[in-house]
Amino acid sequence: RGLRLARRGRNDDKELARQMLYFVIDNGLDGPLPRLELGRLFRSEGEYLAALVEYIKAAEFSPQDVTIRWCIASLYSLLGDSDSVSGELNNIRLLGVDIPELSWSSQLVDQQLIRSHMEAGRYREAQALCRTWLKTWVHSDIPKDSIEAKSLQGSIHLMLAECLRMLKEYEMAEKHVRRAIHLTNKESIAIALFFQIL
């Protein structure tokens, strides 16, 4: 029941969900799932350090899970710990993922986290991350009218559109594709047509 409450995402359910998840853990049913849900709850409330603790514990149970590693890298990035982001990227490389040697910003780490969820077929989680990314974009250091900013926003809108398409929310998917096309000066049309969103 704690998982259902956590996933509903209503504010009045979050504290009860947290209590139930800790009760499950304290009664010998610790594992990646309750830890991931606790991490997701803390992250959604902006409690990044508490979320990080839970994701690290989840990674101890599932050390080969690349998505958990991307979550950890994303949280380190949100906390401004670039050395730990680099360490997590190295952990991901050790799991066999080909990651280019780039200057990794919070936005790029989050994009990879979203892609990781999508590749695993977890479209609801990816959708929620896309929406959070778009809401918090205003806090980015990148100038809002720059080509880089528009490209990043456009790619998130496209990923969100693909998630919505997979969740059979076609009208919303189309709206996000159109937003991506607007931001990227029509560069997104070929991708949108490829995914059959338009």
N, C-alpha and C positions, 0 to 999 in steps of 0.2 A: 504494500500500500504506500510506503514511503516513496518508492520510485514513481508511482503514478502521480502522487502529489507534487513531487519535484518536477516532473515533466509537464504538469499542467501550467506551471509558471505563475500562478496567481500569488500576489504578495502575501495574502493571509495564509496561504498554504505552505510557504517556504520555510517558516520556522518549524512548523509541525513536521514537515518532510525531513528537515535537518535532524530533529530530535529522533524521529523514527529510524533514520539511517544510522545514526550513532548507536541507537539501541541494538540494531541488527549487528553492527560491528562489535559492540561490547559483549554480545551474547554468542560470539564464536563464528559468525558468518562474514568475517572480513574477506574482502577480495576486490578485484578491480572495479566491478560494477558499482557497489555503494560508494567507493572512493571517487570514481568518475562523476557520479551524480552530485556528490558533495562539492567536488571541484567546480562543476558547472554552476551549481547554486551560488557558491561564493563568488565566482567570476561574474555572474550576472548582477550581483549586488556591488561590484567594484571592490571586493575584498580579495585583491590579487595575491597577497602573501598567503592567506589561508587557502586559497584555491591551489596555489603552487604546492603547498604541503600535501594536499590530497592527491594531486596528479603525480607527485613523486612517489607516494605510497602505492598508487595504482600501477606505476611503472615497475615497482618492485615485484608485483604479482605478475605482470605481463611485460617482461623486459624486451620482447621482440616486437611490440606494438608500436609501429611508426607514428600512428595518429597521436598516441599519448605523448610521444617525444615532441611532436610539433606543438601540442598544447603547452608543454613545459617551456619550449623555446619562446612561444608567444607570450607566456606570462613573464618570463625573464625580461623579454623585450618591453612589456608594459611597465615593469619595475625599473627599467633603465639599466639593467645589468648586462652590458654587451659582452663581457667576458664569458658569462654563463650561457648567453645565447650561442656564442661560438662553440662552447663545449657541447651543448645539445646538438648543434648542427654536425659536429664530429661524431656524436653518438648515432645520429641518423645515418651518416655516411657508413659507419661501421655495420649498420644493419643492411647495407647493400643498396641504399638509395643514392642515386647520382645527383648530387647537389653542386651547382656551379659555385666557384669561388667569387662571390659578389660582396659588395658592401650591403649587408642585410639590415634593412630597416624594419621597424615594427609592421609596416604595411605589407612588406614582402613575406615576412614570416607568417602573418595572418592569412595571406593568400594561399600559401602552401598548406596551412592547416585546413582551410576550406577545401582545397583540392584533395587533401588526404581523406576527408570525410566523404567527399563525392565519389572518389575511387572505391571506397568501401561500401558505397550504396546507402550511406547515412544522409539522405537528402534533407530531412527535417533539421538535423543538427547543422548541416552546412548552410541551410537557409537562414537559421537563427544567427549564425556567425556573420553571414553576409549583411543581414539587417543591422546587426550591432556595429559592424565595420562602417557601414554607410552613416549611421547615426553619430559615431565618434570621429568621423573623418575631419570634422571641424577642428579637432585638436592636433592635427598633423602639422609638422614643420614645413612641409612642401607648400609653396605658394599655390593658392586654390585655382588660379587661372593658367598655371603652367601646363605645358603639353604632358609632362610626367603625371601631374595630378589628374588631368582628364583621362589619361590612359589607364591609370590605376582604378579610378572610379568606374570607367567603362568596363574594365575587365570584371570588377565585382558585380556590376549590374548584369553582365552576361552570365556569370556563374549563378547568380540568384535566379535569373530567368531559366537556366537549365534545371536548377533544383525545382522550381515551380512547375516546369513542364513535366518532370518526372513524378511530381505529386499531383499531376492532372489539374493544375490551377492555370489554365491556358491564358485567360485574360490578363492576369497579373504578370505572367511570363512575358506576354507581348509588350506590356507597358515598360518592363525593365529592359527589354531589347531596344525599344524605341529610345529610351533614355541613354543607353549605351551608344547607340548610333548618333544621337545628338552630341554627346560628349566627345566622341572620337572622329567626328567629321566623316561618318559613313564607313569607317574602316571595319566596323563590327558587322556589316551586312553579310559578308561572306560566311562569317562564323555563325551568325544567326540562321542563315539559310541551311548551313551544314547541320545544325542541330534541329532544323525543321521547326523553329519557334515562330517564324513569320509565316 
